[in-house]
Amino acid sequence: MSAGELFGAITRTVSEPMLLVSISGTILGANAAMHHTFPGAGTGSNLYDLTTDDADDTAETLWRWARCGAPLVGALALRDADGGSRHCHCLGARAAWVADAADEPVVQVRLVPSPHGGNLPRRSVLTERERHLRARLEREQEVAAEVQRSFLPDRIDGTPLKVAVDYRPTVFGAEVGGDWYDVFGVPHTERVALAIGDVAGHRLSEAMIMAELRSVLRAAALEEGAGADHVVSRVDHYVDTYLPTSMATACYLVYEPEEGLLTYANAGHVPPLLLRADGRCAPLDAVVDPPLGCSLGARRNRDQTAVGPGDLLVLYTDGVVERRGESLDIGLGKLADLLGGLSDAGPAEACSAIMEWSSGTGHADDRAVLVAGF
């Protein structure tokens, strides 16, 4: 039995239309109510051919649902059996139990069509239970946004490095993410620690995990003589022990000004980029270990490189370089090309240029950038 057939069998008695769809729009399954209300929603058809919404809006809605394991409120306007457009309040979430043939994320959606067509406000189709759910989700997102902002300062002082940072939430204004960054002096040394990470998800729980990991990393960095690999190993062990269901990445770096050395360990994060004073740009990708909590006890690795005056270190999260329908390597290459043309820029200028460049990625993810000048 295919995933679509299984989905249809499980949901056949549900009175509201339900849909199983990939983020590219391919409909993989639908229940009886869906077929009755929207006859065009057959297996193999495409959601983009059925909706009267703007295609970009539909794409962003699907990506939003694909990134969350808990139901999130959304809306779709679909062509019904009479050929008209019906506005539907929806609850969607990623269907982690299935992937389509192209290994795309798949979402499951529950629709509540308005009996009065698409011209009434969305509020008119909500049941009392759904109103409470929506209010709870919105409040949760507000709290999570406050938590995230408190751990993402818009400026960083107190280190010998010139640092510029920026953070932009996903295009769904109220949403938050698990992106984080940090720069701090290692106590009783001349070393400077830098870190960036990403906890998968856009809920309050992910924002709290982000804050938790940032604190654990700082505590591990306090240990005397702790190298970059040791710090990441400690955080990895913490995730494996106390947060086994979470998915997170992180890159931790230590700058030693007297030696002019930068040591780093990477747990599944997109590789930092080092822009040399002479305009050469290269990724720090000699070490890319599994994400946090996924090492299965294996030893974490580290590498180091020399840095000098005028060099820029660029840390960022995957939302900066991800584009739908494009491999991550292509995005990384384009970012490196962009930086190659900024050899005379300082951290603030480089940070602004990266954010401006990445604003057109069309990807429903947060973006965090940290640029440090040596």
C-alpha positions in Angstrom: 0.0 0.0 0.0 1.4 3.4 -1.0 1.7 6.3 1.4 -1.3 8.0 -0.4 -3.5 4.9 -0.1 -2.6 4.5 3.6 -3.4 8.2 4.2 -6.7 7.9 2.4 -7.6 4.8 4.4 -6.7 6.3 7.8 -8.6 9.6 7.1 -11.6 8.3 5.2 -14.0 8.8 8.1 -12.8 12.4 8.8 -15.5 14.8 7.9 -13.2 17.6 6.9 -11.1 17.4 3.7 -7.6 16.2 4.3 -4.7 16.2 1.9 -1.2 14.7 1.7 1.0 16.9 -0.5 4.7 17.4 -1.3 6.2 20.9 -1.1 6.5 20.9 -4.9 2.7 20.6 -4.9 2.2 17.0 -6.0 -0.9 15.5 -4.3 0.1 12.1 -2.8 -3.2 11.3 -1.1 -6.6 12.7 -0.1 -9.5 11.4 1.9 -13.1 11.0 0.8 -14.2 14.4 2.0 -11.4 16.0 -0.1 -12.5 14.2 -3.2 -16.1 15.2 -2.7 -15.5 18.9 -2.1 -12.6 19.3 -4.4 -12.8 16.7 -7.2 -9.7 18.0 -8.9 -7.5 16.9 -5.9 -6.8 13.5 -7.2 -3.5 11.6 -6.5 -0.9 12.8 -9.0 -2.5 16.2 -9.6 -0.8 19.4 -8.5 -2.0 21.7 -5.8 -0.7 24.7 -7.7 -3.2 23.9 -10.5 -6.1 23.8 -8.0 -5.4 26.9 -5.9 -6.5 30.4 -6.8 -3.9 31.9 -4.4 -0.7 33.4 -5.7 1.8 30.6 -6.4 4.5 32.2 -4.2 2.1 32.5 -1.3 1.1 28.8 -1.7 4.8 27.8 -1.8 5.6 29.7 1.4 2.7 28.1 3.2 3.8 24.6 2.2 7.4 25.4 3.3 6.1 26.7 6.6 4.1 23.6 7.3 7.0 21.4 6.1 9.3 22.8 8.8 7.0 22.1 11.7 6.0 18.9 13.4 3.0 20.5 15.2 -0.1 21.8 13.4 0.2 25.4 12.2 -2.6 27.6 11.0 -2.7 28.6 7.4 -5.1 29.2 4.5 -5.7 28.0 1.0 -8.2 29.0 -1.7 -9.2 26.0 -3.9 -11.5 25.4 -6.8 -14.5 23.4 -5.7 -16.9 21.0 -7.5 -18.9 24.0 -8.9 -15.8 25.7 -10.3 -15.8 28.4 -7.7 -13.1 29.4 -5.3 -13.5 28.2 -1.7 -11.5 29.8 1.1 -10.3 27.2 3.5 -8.9 27.6 7.0 -6.2 24.9 7.4 -4.0 23.2 9.9 -0.8 21.8 8.4 2.3 20.0 9.6 5.1 17.9 8.2 4.2 14.3 7.6 7.5 12.9 8.9 6.4 9.4 8.2 6.5 9.7 4.5 8.6 11.2 1.7 7.7 11.3 -2.0 9.7 9.8 -4.8 11.9 12.8 -5.0 12.7 12.8 -1.3 10.9 16.1 -0.8 9.3 17.0 2.5 5.6 16.1 2.6 2.9 17.8 4.6 -0.5 16.7 5.8 -3.3 19.3 5.7 -6.7 19.5 7.3 -9.1 22.0 5.7 -12.2 23.7 6.9 -14.0 25.1 3.8 -16.2 28.2 4.3 -19.7 27.4 3.3 -20.1 31.0 2.0 -17.2 31.0 -0.5 -14.0 33.0 -0.4 -15.2 36.5 0.4 -15.8 36.2 4.1 -13.1 36.9 6.7 -11.2 33.8 7.8 -12.5 34.2 11.3 -16.0 33.3 10.2 -15.0 29.7 9.4 -13.2 29.0 12.7 -14.7 26.8 15.3 -14.3 27.8 18.9 -11.7 25.1 19.4 -9.7 26.3 16.5 -9.8 29.9 17.7 -8.3 28.8 21.0 -5.6 26.8 19.1 -4.8 29.8 16.9 -4.6 32.1 19.9 -2.3 29.7 21.7 0.0 29.3 18.7 0.2 33.0 18.2 1.0 33.6 21.9 3.6 30.8 21.8 5.3 32.5 18.8 5.3 35.9 20.5 7.0 34.4 23.6 9.5 32.5 21.4 10.3 35.6 19.5 11.1 37.4 22.8 13.3 34.6 23.9 15.2 34.6 20.6 15.7 38.3 20.5 17.2 38.3 24.0 19.8 35.8 22.8 20.5 37.6 19.5 21.9 41.0 20.3 22.2 43.4 17.4 25.7 44.4 18.5 28.6 42.6 20.2 31.3 44.4 22.2 34.0 43.5 24.6 36.3 41.5 22.3 39.4 42.6 20.2 37.5 41.6 17.1 35.4 43.9 15.0 32.0 42.1 14.8 28.8 42.8 12.9 25.7 40.7 13.2 22.2 40.6 11.7 19.2 38.4 12.1 16.1 38.3 10.0 13.1 36.1 10.9 11.3 34.0 8.3 8.9 35.7 6.0 6.0 34.7 8.2 6.6 37.7 10.5 5.3 36.1 13.7 7.4 32.9 13.4 10.6 32.3 15.1 13.4 29.8 14.6 16.3 28.2 16.4 19.1 30.3 14.8 21.6 31.7 17.2 25.1 33.2 17.4 27.5 34.2 20.1 30.9 35.9 20.6 32.6 36.1 23.9 36.1 36.3 25.5 37.2 33.0 27.1 37.8 33.9 30.8 41.4 34.2 32.0 42.8 33.9 28.5 43.3 36.2 25.4 41.2 33.8 23.3 37.9 34.8 21.7 35.1 32.2 21.1 32.7 32.5 18.2 29.7 30.2 17.6 26.7 29.9 15.4 24.0 27.3 15.4 20.5 26.3 14.3 17.8 24.2 16.0 15.3 22.8 13.6 11.8 24.1 14.1 9.8 27.3 14.6 8.1 26.9 18.0 8.6 28.0 21.5 10.3 24.7 22.4 13.0 25.2 19.7 13.6 28.8 20.9 14.1 27.5 24.4 16.4 24.7 23.2 18.4 27.4 21.3 18.9 29.3 24.5 19.8 26.1 26.4 22.5 25.0 23.9 24.0 28.5 23.9 24.3 28.3 27.7 25.7 24.8 27.6 28.3 25.8 25.1 29.4 28.8 27.2 29.7 26.5 30.2 31.8 24.0 28.3 34.1 26.8 27.1 34.9 27.7 30.7 36.7 24.4 31.2 40.5 25.0 31.4 42.2 24.2 28.1 39.0 23.1 26.4 39.7 22.9 22.6 37.0 23.5 20.0 36.4 19.8 19.5 36.1 19.2 23.3 33.5 22.0 23.6 31.4 20.6 20.7 31.7 17.1 22.2 30.3 18.4 25.5 27.3 20.0 23.7 26.9 16.9 21.6 26.7 14.7 24.7 24.2 17.1 26.3 21.9 16.9 23.3 22.2 13.1 23.1 21.4 12.8 26.8 18.8 15.4 27.4 17.4 16.4 24.0 17.4 13.1 22.0 14.5 14.1 19.7 16.0 17.5 18.8 17.9 18.2 15.6 20.5 21.0 15.8 23.7 22.0 14.2 26.5 24.3 15.5 30.0 25.5 14.6 32.3 26.6 17.3 35.6 28.6 16.7 38.4 29.9 18.9 40.6 32.7 17.9 44.0 33.0 19.5 45.3 36.5 18.8 48.9 36.0 19.9 49.4 33.0 17.5 47.1 34.4 14.8 45.3 31.0 14.7 41.6 30.1 14.3 40.6 26.7 15.5 37.1 25.3 14.7 34.9 22.3 15.1 31.7 21.8 13.0 28.7 19.7 14.0 26.7 19.5 10.8 26.5 23.3 10.2 27.0 25.1 6.9 30.8 25.8 6.6 32.1 29.2 7.6 33.7 31.3 4.9 37.1 33.1 5.3 37.6 36.1 3.2 41.3 36.9 3.0 42.6 40.5 2.8 43.8 39.9 -0.7 40.2 38.9 -1.9 40.6 35.1 -1.8 37.6 33.4 -0.3 37.4 29.8 0.9 35.1 27.7 3.1 36.4 26.2 6.3 35.2 22.7 5.4 38.1 20.5 6.4 35.9 19.4 9.4 32.2 18.8 9.0 31.0 16.2 11.6 27.4 15.0 12.1 24.8 17.3 13.7 24.6 17.6 17.5 23.3 14.4 19.1 24.1 12.3 16.0 27.7 11.4 16.6 26.9 8.0 18.2 29.8 8.4 20.5 32.3 9.1 17.8 35.1 11.6 18.5 34.6 15.2 17.3 37.3 16.7 15.2 38.9 20.1 14.8 41.1 22.0 12.4 42.9 25.3 12.4 44.0 28.0 10.0 46.1 31.1 10.2 44.4 34.5 10.1 45.8 37.9 9.8 44.9 41.6 9.7 42.2 42.4 7.2 40.8 38.9 7.0 37.0 38.4 7.6 35.3 35.4 9.1 31.7 34.9 7.9 29.4 32.7 9.9 25.8 32.2 8.8 22.8 29.8 9.0 21.4 27.7 6.1 18.5 30.1 5.4 21.1 32.5 3.9 22.1 30.2 1.1 19.1 27.8 0.6 16.9 28.2 -2.4 14.1 26.0 -3.4 15.1 23.8 -6.4 18.8 24.5 -6.0 21.5 22.5 -4.3 23.1 23.9 -1.2 26.5 23.7 -2.9 25.3 26.2 -5.5 24.2 28.6 -2.8 27.5 28.3 -1.0 29.4 29.0 -4.3 27.3 32.1 -5.0 27.9 33.4 -1.5 31.7 32.9 -1.9 31.5 34.8 -5.2 29.7 37.6 -3.5 32.3 37.8 -0.8 35.1 37.7 -3.3 34.0 41.1 -4.5 34.0 42.6 -1.0 37.7 42.5 -0.3 37.8 46.1 0.9 34.6 45.9 3.0 34.6 45.8 6.8 32.4 43.5 8.9 29.4 45.9 8.9 29.4 46.4 5.1 29.9 42.7 4.4 27.1 41.7 6.8 24.7 44.1 5.1 25.7 42.9 1.7 25.1 39.3 2.6 21.7 40.0 4.0 20.6 42.1 1.0 21.8 39.3 -1.3 20.0 36.6 0.6 16.7 38.4 0.8 15.7 37.0 -2.6 16.2 33.4 -1.7 12.5 32.7 -1.4 13.1 30.2 1.4 10.9 30.1 4.4 13.7 30.1 7.0 15.4 32.5 9.4 18.7 34.1 8.4 21.5 34.9 10.8 24.9 36.3 9.8 28.0 37.1 11.9 31.0 38.7 10.4 34.2 39.1 12.4 37.2 41.2 11.3 40.7 40.3 12.5 
